[in-house]
Amino acid sequence: MQSKEQLEAFRRMTPEERWRITSQLMDLAWRTLVELPHEERERRLEAARRQHQLSNEAIIAKLK
């Protein structure tokens, strides 16, 4: 949970500032991912793919 001060700071940020933080975090996540051993990296990517597929299926079910 973030403090009220942190939430207010985020609210005051411009979209560009928020995007810069998001971009930096994505870059860090990918660098960390590619440094993992092949098996662990594939395990994590497969888990993400599985979650994405379940999300897509839930959306499709709601649209029917």
C-alpha positions in Angstrom: 0.0 0.0 0.0 1.3 3.4 -0.9 1.2 6.4 1.4 -1.0 9.3 0.8 2.0 11.4 -0.1 3.1 8.9 -2.7 -0.3 8.8 -4.3 -0.5 12.6 -4.4 2.9 12.7 -6.0 1.8 10.3 -8.7 -1.4 12.3 -9.3 0.7 15.4 -9.9 2.9 13.8 -12.5 2.4 14.4 -16.1 1.7 11.5 -18.4 5.3 11.8 -19.7 6.7 11.5 -16.2 4.5 8.4 -15.5 5.5 6.9 -18.8 9.2 7.4 -18.0 8.9 5.5 -14.7 6.9 2.8 -16.5 9.5 2.5 -19.2 12.3 2.3 -16.7 10.6 -0.5 -14.8 9.9 -2.4 -18.0 13.5 -2.2 -19.0 14.6 -3.4 -15.6 12.2 -6.3 -15.7 13.4 -7.4 -19.2 17.0 -7.1 -18.2 16.4 -9.2 -15.1 14.4 -11.7 -17.1 17.1 -12.3 -19.7 19.7 -12.8 -17.0 17.9 -15.8 -15.6 18.8 -19.3 -16.6 17.0 -20.4 -19.7 14.7 -22.9 -17.9 13.6 -20.3 -15.3 13.1 -17.6 -17.9 10.9 -20.0 -20.0 9.0 -21.1 -16.9 8.1 -17.5 -16.1 7.3 -16.6 -19.7 5.0 -19.6 -19.9 3.2 -18.6 -16.7 2.7 -15.1 -18.1 1.4 -16.6 -21.4 -1.0 -18.8 -19.5 -2.3 -15.9 -17.4 -2.8 -13.8 -20.6 -4.7 -16.7 -22.2 -7.0 -17.1 -19.2 -7.6 -13.3 -19.2 -8.5 -13.4 -22.9 -10.9 -16.3 -22.4 -12.6 -14.5 -19.5 -13.1 -11.4 -21.7 -14.5 -13.5 -24.5 -16.8 -15.3 -22.1 -18.2 -12.0 -20.9 -18.8 -10.7 -24.5 -20.9 -13.8 -25.4 
